[in-house]
Amino acid sequence: MLPPLAPADLASATPTETARARAKQAHFNASLDEALHRLECQKSGTVTPPSDWALPAPVADGDLADGDLAADDLVTDASTCCASRASSATPSGPRPRAAAAAAAAKPPPPAAQAPVSAECQVRARIPYPGGHFYLHVYRTSEDAKEHLAIVFGDDIRSATLEAPRDGESDMDRKIRGAATGPLRRLVAQDIAARSSPDAAPREPPALGGFDLDPAEEFAAARLSVVDAPLVRVHSECFTGETVSSVRCDCGYQLAEAMRLIQQEGRGVIVYLRQEGRGIGLLEKLKAYNLQDMGHDTLDANLLLNHPADARTYGAARAILADLGIPRLRLLTNNSDKIRQLRGLDVVCHVPMPPRWWAAADDGDGDGDSSCSDAIAQLPFARHLLLGRSVMSEADRYLRTKAERMGHMLAADPAALTIPRMPTSALYVQDV
């Protein structure tokens, strides 16, 4: 990174020298942003740069003539963020040498990337209030992280976990959570049948205990929990889930997804290790410090030279395919996540509005008088029973996601109502 221009240097330099120095710095910063963009594209599989590609060098003193100076080079603030730097990559004036360097650095057209594959390593039963779920640990071809699947429903099985392995014994299969004995044959038949195009559809279970109006009955008939179970694709958030930060709504979303899926009795939460929207915990905490200086969550990422959202969902696709979930109802407010999962049969999206937005009071506890005692007994209930007053920082985070990142949330919390269950799980919105 070129050092910032010192005020003393600016005071002694002529306007032409100052503009030339600033042009050198702006060109290098723009080149750095271009390199970061190419690395990001390479990570997501959209660009494959040549092996000899290198970062263009900054403009030398003899390389920039007075006629090369453009209006964009005459910057007046040395603290420009990466968004401003990116705009300087296409100045209005002629810059022949910079253009030639950029043209030489252009990568070839993107090559077709192999789809991400996933293999389940172990499956274990986790006791849970009111029942249990199964925790699956996955390794993928995309990275070296251990991604998870939280599975409600005894019949949802991993094809890669159940596949036979050379030299294994029944005890080996039991230790990793695969079926043994007569159950092994039944599970193998079910896994083979679900991939067959001639497989007969399963009978949907009865939704007993709920009074549904005609519209809800129609939705329930079309979107049974067997044919299209609830699925949440969730990214790791240590601060929100483990240490109960109220700067975001991640802890609430995980707890609410588990509550909704448990209520239906069948569904999956794919838990991806993509802390901080893909930038990692270290960079996320730096972004927190920038937010404390007055920047919102989007600008904080940009100021750290990260994209607004670096997450990808190839691993989620592979995990859902391995679990035999061809159709699903997606629990999300994120329109970009819906677009990235378009290859799956997402029959509808189920919104996840913050419960505290519909609270009847501003206390520190839950203001929703309809909240049952059963919710208070659930794990992560602390995320479900928070009031508006303690979630003020999360509200600023959610407003940014609604107004600047395209999330499907009402910008005015007063205009929002929380639908009763199970109605919210049956809302149909074609994607």
Backbone hydrogen bonds, N-H to C=O, Kabsch-Sander energy under -0.5 kcal/mol:
donor,donor_aa,acceptor,acceptor_aa,energy
10,L,6,A,-1.8
11,A,7,P,-2.1
12,S,8,A,-1.5
13,A,9,D,-1.1
18,T,14,T,-2.8
19,A,15,P,-2.5
20,R,16,T,-2.5
21,A,17,E,-2.5
22,R,18,T,-2.6
23,A,19,A,-2.3
24,K,20,R,-2.1
25,Q,21,A,-2.1
26,A,22,R,-3.0
27,H,23,A,-2.6
28,F,24,K,-2.2
29,N,25,Q,-2.6
30,A,26,A,-2.5
31,S,27,H,-2.3
32,L,28,F,-2.5
33,D,29,N,-2.3
34,E,30,A,-2.2
35,A,31,S,-2.3
36,L,32,L,-2.5
37,H,33,D,-2.4
38,R,34,E,-2.3
39,L,35,A,-2.4
40,E,36,L,-2.3
41,C,37,H,-2.5
42,Q,38,R,-2.6
43,K,39,L,-2.2
44,S,40,E,-2.1
45,G,41,C,-0.8
45,G,42,Q,-0.5
46,T,41,C,-2.0
47,V,41,C,-1.0
53,W,50,P,-1.6
63,D,60,A,-1.1
64,L,60,A,-0.6
64,L,61,D,-0.7
65,A,63,D,-0.6
68,D,65,A,-1.6
69,L,66,D,-1.3
73,D,70,A,-1.2
74,L,70,A,-0.6
74,L,71,A,-1.1
75,V,73,D,-1.9
80,T,77,D,-0.7
85,R,81,C,-2.1
86,A,82,C,-2.4
87,S,83,A,-1.3
88,S,84,S,-1.1
88,S,85,R,-0.6
89,A,86,A,-1.4
90,T,87,S,-1.2
99,A,95,R,-2.5
100,A,96,P,-2.3
101,A,97,R,-2.3
102,A,98,A,-2.4
103,A,99,A,-2.5
104,A,100,A,-2.1
105,A,101,A,-1.3
106,K,103,A,-0.9
119,E,139,R,-2.7
121,Q,137,V,-3.3
122,V,137,V,-0.9
123,R,176,R,-1.8
124,A,135,L,-1.9
126,I,133,F,-3.5
128,Y,131,G,-2.8
131,G,128,Y,-2.9
133,F,126,I,-2.0
134,Y,151,V,-2.9
135,L,124,A,-2.8
136,H,134,Y,-0.6
136,H,149,A,-2.6
137,V,122,V,-2.0
138,Y,147,H,-3.5
139,R,119,E,-2.1
140,T,143,D,-0.5
140,T,145,K,-0.5
141,S,117,S,-2.1
147,H,138,Y,-1.5
147,H,145,K,-0.8
148,L,271,Y,-2.6
149,A,136,H,-1.9
150,I,269,I,-3.1
151,V,134,Y,-2.9
151,V,149,A,-0.7
152,F,150,I,-0.5
152,F,267,G,-2.8
153,G,151,V,-0.5
156,I,153,G,-1.0
157,R,155,D,-0.7
159,A,322,D,-2.2
162,E,158,S,-1.8
163,A,159,A,-1.1
168,E,165,R,-1.6
173,R,169,S,-1.8
174,K,170,D,-2.4
175,I,171,M,-2.3
176,R,172,D,-1.6
177,G,173,R,-0.7
177,G,174,K,-0.7
178,A,173,R,-2.6
183,L,180,T,-0.8
184,R,181,G,-1.0
185,R,181,G,-0.8
186,L,182,P,-1.5
187,V,183,L,-2.7
188,A,184,R,-2.2
189,Q,185,R,-2.0
190,D,186,L,-2.2
191,I,187,V,-2.5
192,A,188,A,-2.1
193,A,189,Q,-2.4
194,R,190,D,-2.0
195,S,191,I,-0.7
196,S,193,A,-1.3
199,A,196,S,-1.6
208,G,206,A,-1.3
210,F,207,L,-0.9
212,L,210,F,-0.8
217,E,213,D,-2.4
218,F,214,P,-2.1
219,A,215,A,-2.1
220,A,216,E,-3.0
221,A,217,E,-2.0
222,R,218,F,-1.8
223,L,219,A,-2.7
228,A,224,S,-2.7
230,L,266,R,-0.7
231,V,329,R,-2.7
232,R,268,V,-2.2
234,H,232,R,-0.8
234,H,270,V,-3.0
236,E,272,L,-2.9
241,E,237,C,-2.6
242,T,238,F,-2.0
243,V,238,F,-1.5
245,S,239,T,-3.2
253,Q,249,D,-2.5
254,L,250,C,-2.2
255,A,251,G,-2.3
256,E,252,Y,-3.0
257,A,253,Q,-2.2
258,M,254,L,-2.1
259,R,255,A,-2.1
260,L,256,E,-2.7
261,I,257,A,-2.5
262,Q,258,M,-2.3
263,Q,259,R,-1.9
264,E,260,L,-1.5
265,G,261,I,-1.8
266,R,261,I,-0.7
267,G,152,F,-2.3
268,V,230,L,-1.8
269,I,150,I,-2.4
270,V,232,R,-2.5
270,V,268,V,-0.5
271,Y,148,L,-2.4
271,Y,269,I,-0.7
272,L,234,H,-3.1
272,L,270,V,-0.8
274,Q,272,L,-2.0
276,G,236,E,-0.6
277,R,274,Q,-0.7
278,G,274,Q,-1.1
279,I,275,E,-0.5
279,I,276,G,-1.1
280,G,275,E,-2.6
284,K,280,G,-1.9
285,L,281,L,-2.2
286,K,282,L,-1.4
287,A,283,E,-2.1
288,Y,284,K,-2.0
289,N,285,L,-1.8
290,L,286,K,-1.9
291,Q,287,A,-2.2
292,D,288,Y,-2.0
293,M,289,N,-0.7
293,M,290,L,-0.6
294,G,291,Q,-1.5
295,H,290,L,-1.8
300,A,296,D,-2.4
301,N,297,T,-1.2
302,L,298,L,-1.9
303,L,299,D,-2.7
304,L,300,A,-1.0
304,L,301,N,-0.5
305,N,302,L,-1.9
306,H,301,N,-2.5
310,A,277,R,-2.4
317,R,313,Y,-1.9
318,A,314,G,-2.0
319,I,315,A,-2.4
320,L,316,A,-2.5
321,A,317,R,-2.2
322,D,318,A,-2.1
323,L,319,I,-1.7
324,G,321,A,-1.1
325,I,320,L,-2.3
328,L,345,D,-2.0
329,R,229,P,-2.4
330,L,328,L,-0.5
330,L,348,C,-2.2
331,L,231,V,-3.0
331,L,329,R,-0.5
332,T,330,L,-0.9
332,T,350,V,-1.5
335,S,333,N,-0.7
335,S,406,G,-0.5
338,I,334,N,-1.5
339,R,335,S,-1.9
340,Q,336,D,-2.4
341,L,337,K,-1.3
342,R,339,R,-1.4
344,L,341,L,-1.8
345,D,326,P,-1.3
346,V,344,L,-1.7
347,V,328,L,-1.8
347,V,345,D,-1.1
348,C,328,L,-0.8
349,H,429,Q,-0.6
350,V,330,L,-3.3
357,W,354,P,-1.1
358,A,355,R,-1.4
359,A,356,W,-1.2
360,A,367,G,-1.0
369,S,367,G,-0.9
371,C,368,D,-1.8
375,I,372,S,-0.7
376,A,372,S,-0.9
377,Q,373,D,-0.8
377,Q,374,A,-0.7
378,L,375,I,-1.5
381,A,378,L,-1.4
383,H,380,F,-1.9
384,L,380,F,-0.7
384,L,381,A,-0.8
385,L,381,A,-1.6
387,G,364,D,-1.0
388,R,361,D,-0.6
389,S,363,G,-0.7
391,M,387,G,-0.5
391,M,388,R,-0.9
392,S,389,S,-0.6
394,A,246,V,-0.8
395,D,391,M,-2.0
396,R,392,S,-1.5
397,Y,393,E,-1.8
398,L,394,A,-2.5
399,R,395,D,-2.5
400,T,396,R,-1.9
401,K,397,Y,-1.9
402,A,398,L,-2.3
403,E,399,R,-3.1
404,R,400,T,-2.8
405,M,400,T,-0.8
405,M,401,K,-0.6
407,H,401,K,-2.6
408,M,333,N,-3.6
409,L,407,H,-2.0
415,A,412,D,-1.9
416,L,413,P,-1.7
424,S,420,R,-1.3
425,A,422,P,-1.0
426,L,422,P,-0.5
426,L,423,T,-1.9
427,Y,423,T,-0.6
427,Y,424,S,-0.6
429,Q,427,Y,-0.5
